[in-house]
Amino acid sequence: MEVHDRLESKLTQGDFLVNMLRVARSDGPRLEQAFIEHVGNLAEKLSHFLRSNGLIRKAEYEPAKFWARQRGRAFGFVDGGVASIDLPGASPLGIRVGSYVVRPGDETDRREEFKIEFSIVDDLYAESPSTFAVPDDLEDRYGDRAKLRDAARIISEIAAALALIRRRSDVKTVLVHGPLINPAAPYGPPGFPFFTADTAEKLFGAPVPSEKRHFVPLYREVLERVKACSTQAFGVVERDGGGRALLLRVLEEMNRAGDLPDKNYAAGNALLRKYDLSDTQILDVILGPGEYLEPKVVPRQEPSNKWPKDWEESLKFYPNPLTTYLKPSETVRPFRVETFEGTEDYQEAMTLILATARLLPGYGFPVALDIVDKYAKVPSWLSREIGAGHKAVLLRKAFEQDDRRLQEYAIKMLSVSSRDWFFRPKA
């Protein structure tokens, strides 16, 4: 299917509706035609450059032959779940990361294995939380609890992958649900707490010196250990975050190669910004079923001018991911795949990812990652029960006290949500 035909087909399905609405006022009645003309021309130029330079590859989809070759081999899949619990007077942290190992063609009890590789249960408001160390002056505690949860989740998932690789030497390929390498700088501002000695040791699998228990150096150490293993690790990102880091790198390459003059290079960049087009959207038009882009290094720790001063040296040596997008079928958008620089046998791994993504009709994502997601996810009914039990305990303790004001405060606190009028800012 040609680029313009594919683009028009996506338009009829409403795929680019949000992008066009952003510029509806300026483009007026010619909006759709202008969009097809401008975006189609850019996509055609990109497609021609990529194909003429051998930068688009194809993973063959021959499931019968492929799965016969994989008989008895072990493949691992990792994903984490975070508990969503809203508790008054507390900041709960509940994370568990599960692994799923499967051996295609094995009909014995050893075919599948489910295991929780790592878990955290903590209260960030506790006087002595078990995950993050607290300063001597409790008033100096780090206030952004959401960022603490994100840091714990990010490092827990790659730590679980490392634990699986160490535990199962027969697993030669591991897929992680989500990015393989995340930006670390947001978790290094002044005051961001270190992990406790016990948590750092669980994450790394060995005792960690006190100066390396901070997220930035510890996350890097875990990534480096995974990279050094003989097992191949890949991150598979399901949702389009709206970024275009890969497209911008391709445009730069075209410009340096002389295939895109400076004037057209500037116009292409302006067009991507105007319509807020992402890597996924453009590559959805360029790629055909089973095709993927030649992997390119996309630094995840940029821009360096935003690095926290305390961790500049550590961030400078972070590994960068080789990044590509794989389109599983004509009707499913491409998804991002990341691995470490220097990874060999990329073609075979992409064939595996495509084969697992095509196991269910119309799904288009590695189904084993969905399986481990369901296994590791903290069920909503459990979160609700924990919240309800906590509130009941608070209310009972309040009424055990002969203090009417305390009782009224407990009732008000437990009967409203964070979006109620009681908590809204005053005009």
C-alpha positions in Angstrom: 0.0 0.0 0.0 1.4 3.4 -1.0 2.1 6.1 1.6 -0.6 8.5 0.4 -3.2 5.6 0.2 -2.3 4.5 3.7 -2.5 8.0 5.0 -6.0 8.6 3.5 -7.1 5.2 5.0 -5.9 6.3 8.4 -7.7 9.6 8.1 -11.0 7.9 7.4 -10.5 5.9 10.6 -10.0 9.1 12.6 -6.4 8.4 13.5 -5.1 11.9 12.9 -8.2 13.8 14.1 -6.6 15.3 17.2 -3.6 16.5 15.1 -5.8 18.2 12.6 -8.0 19.9 15.2 -4.9 21.6 16.5 -4.6 23.6 13.3 -8.2 23.7 12.1 -8.4 27.5 12.6 -5.4 28.3 10.5 -5.9 25.7 7.7 -9.7 26.3 7.4 -11.8 24.4 4.8 -8.7 22.9 3.1 -7.6 21.2 6.3 -7.9 17.6 5.3 -6.5 18.1 1.8 -3.6 20.2 3.2 -2.9 17.6 5.8 -2.7 14.8 3.2 -0.6 16.9 0.9 2.0 18.1 3.5 2.2 15.0 5.7 2.0 12.6 2.7 4.9 14.4 0.9 7.0 14.3 4.1 6.2 10.6 4.7 7.0 9.7 1.1 10.4 11.4 1.3 11.2 9.6 4.5 10.0 6.3 3.1 12.2 6.7 0.0 15.2 7.7 2.0 14.8 4.8 4.4 14.1 2.1 1.8 16.8 3.3 -0.7 19.4 3.2 2.2 18.3 -0.2 3.4 17.0 1.2 6.7 13.7 -0.7 6.7 13.9 -4.3 7.5 11.2 -7.0 7.6 10.6 -9.7 10.2 9.3 -12.8 8.4 6.1 -14.1 9.7 6.1 -17.9 9.3 4.7 -19.1 12.6 4.7 -22.8 11.9 8.4 -22.8 11.0 9.4 -20.3 13.6 7.8 -22.0 16.6 9.2 -25.4 15.5 12.7 -23.9 15.7 11.9 -22.5 19.2 10.8 -25.8 20.6 12.2 -26.3 24.2 13.8 -22.8 24.4 12.9 -20.6 27.3 11.7 -17.0 26.9 11.1 -14.6 29.8 8.6 -11.7 30.2 8.6 -9.1 33.0 6.1 -6.5 34.1 5.2 -4.6 37.3 2.0 -3.7 39.0 1.5 -0.7 41.3 -1.3 -0.5 43.9 -3.6 2.5 43.6 -4.7 3.2 47.2 -6.0 6.5 48.4 -5.6 6.6 52.2 -6.1 9.7 54.4 -3.0 10.5 56.5 -0.9 7.9 54.6 1.2 7.6 51.4 1.2 3.8 50.6 3.7 2.3 48.2 2.7 -1.1 46.9 4.7 -2.5 43.9 5.2 -6.1 42.7 7.0 -7.2 39.6 6.2 -10.6 38.1 8.0 -12.8 35.6 6.5 -15.3 33.2 8.8 -17.9 31.6 7.5 -20.2 28.8 9.0 -23.0 26.8 7.2 -23.4 23.5 6.6 -27.0 22.5 7.3 -28.3 26.0 4.3 -30.4 27.2 5.6 -31.1 30.7 5.1 -29.3 33.9 8.2 -27.3 33.1 6.5 -25.5 30.2 5.5 -22.4 32.2 6.6 -20.6 35.3 5.1 -17.6 37.1 7.0 -15.9 39.9 6.9 -12.6 41.8 10.6 -11.5 41.4 10.4 -8.3 43.5 7.9 -6.5 45.7 7.6 -3.4 47.9 5.1 -2.7 50.6 5.7 0.6 52.5 4.2 3.8 53.8 6.2 6.9 52.7 4.7 8.9 55.6 5.9 6.4 58.2 8.4 7.5 60.7 10.9 4.9 59.4 9.9 3.8 55.9 11.6 0.7 54.6 12.2 1.8 51.0 13.7 5.3 51.2 16.0 6.5 54.0 14.7 9.6 55.9 16.8 12.6 56.8 17.7 13.3 60.5 15.3 16.2 60.4 11.9 14.8 59.4 10.8 18.2 58.2 13.3 17.8 55.3 11.6 14.8 53.8 11.2 14.9 50.0 7.7 16.1 49.2 6.9 14.7 45.8 5.5 11.3 46.7 4.5 10.5 43.1 8.1 10.9 41.9 9.2 8.5 44.7 6.7 5.9 43.6 7.8 6.3 39.9 11.5 5.9 40.9 10.7 2.7 42.9 8.6 1.3 40.0 11.2 2.0 37.3 14.1 0.4 39.1 12.0 -2.5 40.4 11.1 -3.7 36.9 14.7 -3.8 35.6 15.9 -5.3 38.9 13.3 -8.0 38.4 14.6 -8.7 34.9 18.1 -9.0 36.4 16.9 -11.4 39.1 15.2 -13.5 36.4 18.3 -13.6 34.2 20.4 -14.7 37.2 17.9 -17.3 38.4 17.2 -18.9 35.0 20.3 -19.4 33.0 18.3 -21.1 30.3 16.4 -17.9 29.5 18.2 -16.3 26.6 15.7 -13.5 25.7 13.8 -11.4 28.2 11.0 -8.9 27.2 10.2 -6.1 29.6 6.8 -4.4 29.4 7.8 -0.7 28.9 11.0 1.2 28.2 14.2 -0.6 28.8 16.0 2.6 29.8 14.2 5.5 31.4 15.4 9.1 31.9 17.1 9.3 35.3 17.7 13.0 35.8 14.2 13.7 37.1 15.0 11.6 40.1 18.2 13.3 41.0 17.2 16.8 42.3 18.6 18.0 45.6 16.9 16.3 48.6 15.8 13.2 46.6 16.3 10.4 49.2 18.6 7.4 49.0 17.3 3.9 49.2 17.7 2.1 52.5 20.5 -0.5 52.6 18.1 -3.4 52.6 16.1 -2.2 49.6 19.3 -1.4 47.6 20.6 -4.9 48.3 17.3 -6.5 47.2 17.3 -4.4 44.0 20.9 -5.0 43.1 21.2 -8.6 44.4 24.3 -7.8 46.5 25.3 -5.2 49.2 25.5 -1.7 47.9 27.9 1.0 49.2 26.1 3.9 50.8 27.2 6.4 48.2 25.6 4.3 45.4 22.2 3.8 47.1 20.7 6.8 45.3 18.4 6.1 42.4 20.7 7.6 39.7 23.8 5.5 40.4 22.0 2.4 41.5 19.7 2.4 38.4 22.7 2.7 36.2 24.5 -0.2 38.0 21.5 -2.5 37.5 21.2 -1.5 33.8 24.9 -2.2 33.3 24.6 -5.6 34.9 21.7 -6.5 32.6 23.6 -5.3 29.6 26.7 -7.4 30.5 24.6 -10.6 30.7 24.6 -13.0 27.8 20.8 -12.9 27.9 19.2 -10.4 25.5 16.9 -7.9 27.1 14.3 -5.8 25.2 11.8 -3.2 26.3 8.5 -3.2 24.4 6.5 0.0 24.7 2.8 -0.4 24.1 1.4 3.2 24.2 2.4 6.1 22.0 3.8 8.8 24.2 3.7 11.4 21.4 7.4 11.8 21.1 9.3 12.0 17.8 12.9 11.5 18.8 13.5 8.8 16.2 12.0 10.8 13.3 14.1 13.8 14.2 17.2 11.6 14.0 16.2 10.3 10.6 15.6 13.9 9.3 19.1 14.8 10.6 20.6 11.8 8.8 18.8 12.8 5.6 20.1 16.3 5.9 23.7 15.2 6.5 23.5 12.8 3.5 22.3 15.6 1.2 18.9 14.0 0.6 17.1 16.8 2.5 18.3 20.4 1.8 18.4 22.7 4.8 15.3 24.5 3.6 13.3 21.3 3.4 14.8 20.0 6.7 13.6 23.1 8.5 10.2 22.7 6.8 9.9 19.1 7.9 10.7 19.9 11.5 8.1 22.8 11.4 5.5 20.4 9.9 6.0 17.8 12.7 5.6 20.5 15.3 2.6 22.1 13.6 0.6 18.9 13.5 2.2 17.5 16.7 3.0 14.3 14.8 4.7 11.4 16.6 7.1 8.6 15.6 4.3 6.1 15.8 1.9 8.1 13.6 4.4 8.7 10.7 5.9 5.2 10.8 2.3 3.8 10.8 2.0 5.3 7.3 5.5 4.4 6.1 5.9 0.8 7.4 4.1 -2.3 6.1 3.1 -5.4 8.1 6.1 -7.0 9.7 8.5 -4.1 8.9 10.6 -2.3 11.3 13.1 0.6 11.2 16.9 -0.1 11.4 17.6 0.4 15.1 19.1 3.7 16.0 20.7 5.0 19.2 18.3 7.5 20.9 19.9 9.0 24.1 17.4 8.9 26.9 19.3 11.2 29.3 19.2 14.4 27.2 19.2 17.3 27.5 22.4 17.5 29.6 21.7 21.0 30.7 19.0 19.7 33.0 21.2 17.2 34.8 21.4 17.6 38.5 24.9 18.8 39.5 25.4 16.0 42.0 24.9 13.2 39.5 26.4 14.6 36.2 29.3 12.1 36.1 26.9 9.2 36.6 24.4 10.4 34.0 27.3 10.9 31.5 28.0 7.2 31.3 24.4 5.9 31.3 23.8 3.3 28.5 21.6 4.3 25.6 19.0 2.2 23.9 19.0 1.0 20.4 15.4 2.0 19.4 13.1 0.9 16.6 9.4 0.6 15.8 7.8 -2.7 14.6 4.5 -2.7 12.7 2.8 -6.1 13.4 0.0 -5.8 10.8 -1.7 -3.4 8.5 -4.5 -2.5 11.0 -2.3 -2.1 14.1 0.0 0.8 14.9 3.7 0.2 15.3 5.1 -0.2 18.8 8.5 0.8 20.1 11.2 -1.8 20.9 14.4 -1.0 22.8 17.6 -2.9 23.6 21.2 -2.2 24.5 23.8 -1.0 22.1 25.9 -3.9 20.8 23.0 -6.4 21.0 23.5 -9.2 18.3 20.9 -11.3 16.5 18.5 -8.4 16.4 16.6 -10.0 13.5 15.8 -13.2 15.4 14.6 -11.2 18.3 12.3 -9.1 16.1 10.9 -12.2 14.6 10.1 -13.5 18.1 8.4 -10.2 19.0 6.4 -10.2 15.8 5.4 -13.9 16.3 4.2 -13.3 19.8 2.3 -10.1 18.7 0.4 -12.1 16.0 -0.7 -14.9 18.3 -4.1 -13.3 18.8 -6.1 -12.0 15.8 -6.4 -8.2 15.8 -4.3 -7.7 19.0 -0.9 -6.7 17.7 1.3 -6.8 20.9 3.3 -9.6 22.5 0.6 -11.6 24.2 3.0 -13.0 26.8 3.5 -9.4 28.1 -0.2 -9.2 28.5 -0.2 -12.4 30.5 2.5 -11.3 32.9 0.7 -7.9 33.2 -2.4 -9.6 34.4 -0.4 -11.8 36.8 1.6 -8.9 38.4 -1.2 -6.3 38.4 -2.5 -5.4 41.9 -6.3 -6.0 41.5 -8.5 -3.0 42.1 -10.7 -5.0 44.5 -7.7 -5.6 46.8 -6.8 -1.9 46.7 -10.4 -1.0 47.6 -10.5 -3.5 50.5 -7.2 -2.2 51.9 -8.5 1.4 51.7 -11.8 0.5 53.3 -10.1 -1.4 56.1 -7.7 1.4 56.8 -10.5 4.0 57.0 -12.5 1.7 59.3 -9.6 1.5 61.7 -9.1 5.3 61.7 -12.8 5.9 62.4 -12.9 3.3 65.2 -9.8 4.9 66.9 -11.4 8.3 66.6 -14.6 7.3 68.4 -12.6 5.5 71.1 -11.5 9.0 72.1 -13.8 11.3 74.1 -13.1 14.2 71.7 -16.0 15.5 69.6 -13.8 17.6 67.4 -11.5 14.7 66.6 -14.6 12.6 65.7 -16.0 15.3 63.4 -12.6 15.8 61.7 -12.3 12.0 61.1 -15.7 11.8 59.6 -15.0 14.8 57.3 -11.6 13.5 56.3 -13.0 10.0 55.5 -16.1 11.1 53.7 -14.6 13.3 51.0 -12.2 12.7 48.1 -9.3 14.8 46.8 -11.6 16.5 44.3 -14.4 17.6 46.7 -15.1 21.2 47.4 -13.4 21.0 50.8 -10.0 20.6 49.1 -10.4 23.0 46.1 -8.4 26.2 46.0 -10.1 29.3 47.1 -10.9 31.9 44.3 
